[in-house]
Amino acid sequence: MFNESEFLSFVNRATVPYYLSFIAITISSLVLPFFLLINRIGQKVWLILFLSVLMNLGWLFESFVIHVTSIHQDIVGVPNPSYESLLPYKREVDVIYKGVILGLVIFISNFIYQKKYRNV
C-alpha cells in the first residue's frame, strides 16, 4: 500500500510543525470541490471563480509545503544553505502564468459573448 518513505513523508507533513499546512491543503483539495455540488453555489459564477482560486491556492500551498519540508530535511546542520532551493520551480511558474492567461481569455470571451447575444 505505502512505501516506508511515502508513509514517513506523510507523517512528517501531517504532524508537528506542519499540521496547520496539512489541514489547509486537505480543506482546499478535498472539501472545497464538494461545495460545487450544491446547486445555489454551483450556479453562481463569482462563487465558482472564488472557489477555483482557493483550490488553486491550495495546490500552490501544497507545492510550497513540499519545498519547505524537503529543505527542512536537507538543510539540518548545513551552515550556508542555497536560497535558490526556496524559489518555485520553473514549471510551477509556467503553470501559474498559463492558468492566469487562459482564465482571462475565457472570462473576456464569455463577457463579449454575453454582450453580443444577450439582447437578441
Short mmCIF file of the C-alpha atoms (twelve columns), coordinates in Angstrom:
data_MODEL
# 
_entry.id   MODEL 
# 
loop_
_atom_site.group_PDB 
_atom_site.id 
_atom_site.type_symbol 
_atom_site.label_atom_id 
_atom_site.label_alt_id 
_atom_site.label_comp_id 
_atom_site.label_asym_id 
_atom_site.label_seq_id 
_atom_site.Cartn_x 
_atom_site.Cartn_y 
_atom_site.Cartn_z 
_atom_site.pdbx_PDB_model_num 
ATOM 1   C CA . MET A 1   0.000   0.000  0.000   1 
ATOM 2   C CA . PHE A 2   2.502   2.652  1.151   1 
ATOM 3   C CA . ASN A 3   6.255   2.635  0.865   1 
ATOM 4   C CA . GLU A 4   8.019   3.393  4.078   1 
ATOM 5   C CA . SER A 5   9.411   6.646  2.659   1 
ATOM 6   C CA . GLU A 6   5.957   7.745  1.430   1 
ATOM 7   C CA . PHE A 7   4.459   6.984  4.812   1 
ATOM 8   C CA . LEU A 8   7.204   8.872  6.628   1 
ATOM 9   C CA . SER A 9   6.808   11.923 4.391   1 
ATOM 10  C CA . PHE A 10  3.042   11.805 5.018   1 
ATOM 11  C CA . VAL A 11  3.587   11.600 8.765   1 
ATOM 12  C CA . ASN A 12  6.180   14.388 8.591   1 
ATOM 13  C CA . ARG A 13  3.768   16.708 6.772   1 
ATOM 14  C CA . ALA A 14  0.727   15.751 8.854   1 
ATOM 15  C CA . THR A 15  2.307   16.216 12.256  1 
ATOM 16  C CA . VAL A 16  4.050   18.981 14.138  1 
ATOM 17  C CA . PRO A 17  5.220   21.552 12.884  1 
ATOM 18  C CA . TYR A 18  3.359   21.064 9.576   1 
ATOM 19  C CA . TYR A 19  -0.116  20.134 10.778  1 
ATOM 20  C CA . LEU A 20  -1.710  23.545 10.032  1 
ATOM 21  C CA . SER A 21  -0.481  23.466 6.464   1 
ATOM 22  C CA . PHE A 22  -1.695  19.877 6.118   1 
ATOM 23  C CA . ILE A 23  -5.163  20.923 7.305   1 
ATOM 24  C CA . ALA A 24  -5.210  23.837 4.821   1 
ATOM 25  C CA . ILE A 25  -4.159  21.529 1.975   1 
ATOM 26  C CA . THR A 26  -6.800  18.971 2.940   1 
ATOM 27  C CA . ILE A 27  -9.551  21.575 3.042   1 
ATOM 28  C CA . SER A 28  -8.580  23.155 -0.273  1 
ATOM 29  C CA . SER A 29  -8.084  19.862 -2.103  1 
ATOM 30  C CA . LEU A 30  -10.781 17.630 -0.640  1 
ATOM 31  C CA . VAL A 31  -13.521 19.747 0.916   1 
ATOM 32  C CA . LEU A 32  -13.872 22.801 -1.350  1 
ATOM 33  C CA . PRO A 33  -14.661 20.882 -4.587  1 
ATOM 34  C CA . PHE A 34  -17.706 19.340 -2.905  1 
ATOM 35  C CA . PHE A 35  -19.202 22.801 -2.432  1 
ATOM 36  C CA . LEU A 36  -19.652 22.918 -6.216  1 
ATOM 37  C CA . LEU A 37  -22.245 20.149 -5.917  1 
ATOM 38  C CA . ILE A 38  -24.581 22.472 -4.008  1 
ATOM 39  C CA . ASN A 39  -26.969 23.976 -6.555  1 
ATOM 40  C CA . ARG A 40  -27.020 27.502 -5.130  1 
ATOM 41  C CA . ILE A 41  -23.229 27.709 -5.146  1 
ATOM 42  C CA . GLY A 42  -22.665 25.853 -8.428  1 
ATOM 43  C CA . GLN A 43  -24.884 28.227 -10.385 1 
ATOM 44  C CA . LYS A 44  -23.217 31.489 -9.335  1 
ATOM 45  C CA . VAL A 45  -20.220 32.400 -11.471 1 
ATOM 46  C CA . TRP A 46  -18.470 34.520 -8.860  1 
ATOM 47  C CA . LEU A 47  -18.655 31.799 -6.211  1 
ATOM 48  C CA . ILE A 48  -17.266 29.264 -8.675  1 
ATOM 49  C CA . LEU A 49  -14.447 31.670 -9.508  1 
ATOM 50  C CA . PHE A 50  -13.736 32.253 -5.813  1 
ATOM 51  C CA . LEU A 51  -13.716 28.518 -5.040  1 
ATOM 52  C CA . SER A 52  -11.472 27.776 -8.013  1 
ATOM 53  C CA . VAL A 53  -8.987  30.420 -6.861  1 
ATOM 54  C CA . LEU A 54  -8.981  28.891 -3.368  1 
ATOM 55  C CA . MET A 55  -8.441  25.418 -4.813  1 
ATOM 56  C CA . ASN A 56  -5.552  26.661 -6.956  1 
ATOM 57  C CA . LEU A 57  -4.032  28.428 -3.970  1 
ATOM 58  C CA . GLY A 58  -4.256  25.105 -2.168  1 
ATOM 59  C CA . TRP A 59  -2.252  23.484 -4.957  1 
ATOM 60  C CA . LEU A 60  0.392   26.199 -4.725  1 
ATOM 61  C CA . PHE A 61  0.430   25.899 -0.955  1 
ATOM 62  C CA . GLU A 62  0.917   22.153 -1.277  1 
ATOM 63  C CA . SER A 63  3.886   22.774 -3.550  1 
ATOM 64  C CA . PHE A 64  5.266   25.255 -1.023  1 
ATOM 65  C CA . VAL A 65  4.928   22.715 1.789   1 
ATOM 66  C CA . ILE A 66  6.747   20.095 -0.276  1 
ATOM 67  C CA . HIS A 67  9.586   22.570 -0.871  1 
ATOM 68  C CA . VAL A 68  9.791   23.560 2.778   1 
ATOM 69  C CA . THR A 69  9.757   20.005 4.105   1 
ATOM 70  C CA . SER A 70  12.417  18.884 1.650   1 
ATOM 71  C CA . ILE A 71  14.580  21.890 2.510   1 
ATOM 72  C CA . HIS A 72  13.996  21.277 6.212   1 
ATOM 73  C CA . GLN A 73  15.186  17.697 5.845   1 
ATOM 74  C CA . ASP A 74  18.164  18.597 3.633   1 
ATOM 75  C CA . ILE A 75  19.496  21.655 5.441   1 
ATOM 76  C CA . VAL A 76  19.606  20.431 9.013   1 
ATOM 77  C CA . GLY A 77  23.120  21.218 10.152  1 
ATOM 78  C CA . VAL A 78  24.225  22.962 6.947   1 
ATOM 79  C CA . PRO A 79  25.766  26.377 7.769   1 
ATOM 80  C CA . ASN A 80  25.137  28.190 4.422   1 
ATOM 81  C CA . PRO A 81  22.073  26.853 2.611   1 
ATOM 82  C CA . SER A 82  21.385  27.715 -1.010  1 
ATOM 83  C CA . TYR A 83  18.401  30.025 -1.183  1 
ATOM 84  C CA . GLU A 84  17.736  29.112 -4.819  1 
ATOM 85  C CA . SER A 85  16.035  25.993 -3.486  1 
ATOM 86  C CA . LEU A 86  13.422  28.233 -1.840  1 
ATOM 87  C CA . LEU A 87  12.268  29.560 -5.220  1 
ATOM 88  C CA . PRO A 88  9.439   27.796 -7.086  1 
ATOM 89  C CA . TYR A 89  10.301  25.545 -9.967  1 
ATOM 90  C CA . LYS A 90  10.089  26.953 -13.499 1 
ATOM 91  C CA . ARG A 91  7.275   24.518 -14.280 1 
ATOM 92  C CA . GLU A 92  5.168   25.859 -11.421 1 
ATOM 93  C CA . VAL A 93  5.639   29.453 -12.545 1 
ATOM 94  C CA . ASP A 94  4.726   28.467 -16.121 1 
ATOM 95  C CA . VAL A 95  1.550   26.761 -14.919 1 
ATOM 96  C CA . ILE A 96  0.559   29.871 -12.947 1 
ATOM 97  C CA . TYR A 97  1.119   32.196 -15.919 1 
ATOM 98  C CA . LYS A 98  -0.681  29.931 -18.369 1 
ATOM 99  C CA . GLY A 99  -3.589  29.494 -15.969 1 
ATOM 100 C CA . VAL A 100 -3.973  33.242 -15.463 1 
ATOM 101 C CA . ILE A 101 -3.814  33.912 -19.210 1 
ATOM 102 C CA . LEU A 102 -6.279  31.120 -20.030 1 
ATOM 103 C CA . GLY A 103 -8.662  32.306 -17.313 1 
ATOM 104 C CA . LEU A 104 -8.569  35.876 -18.587 1 
ATOM 105 C CA . VAL A 105 -9.159  34.783 -22.187 1 
ATOM 106 C CA . ILE A 106 -12.150 32.650 -21.190 1 
ATOM 107 C CA . PHE A 107 -13.557 35.383 -18.945 1 
ATOM 108 C CA . ILE A 108 -13.231 38.090 -21.613 1 
ATOM 109 C CA . SER A 109 -14.652 35.869 -24.365 1 
ATOM 110 C CA . ASN A 110 -17.615 34.972 -22.153 1 
ATOM 111 C CA . PHE A 111 -18.171 38.664 -21.406 1 
ATOM 112 C CA . ILE A 112 -18.097 39.530 -25.141 1 
ATOM 113 C CA . TYR A 113 -20.402 36.618 -25.980 1 
ATOM 114 C CA . GLN A 114 -22.964 37.670 -23.360 1 
ATOM 115 C CA . LYS A 115 -22.842 41.315 -24.502 1 
ATOM 116 C CA . LYS A 116 -23.343 40.344 -28.142 1 
ATOM 117 C CA . TYR A 117 -26.113 37.742 -27.803 1 
ATOM 118 C CA . ARG A 118 -27.905 38.802 -24.625 1 
ATOM 119 C CA . ASN A 119 -30.031 41.470 -26.366 1 
ATOM 120 C CA . VAL A 120 -31.129 39.155 -29.207 1 
# 
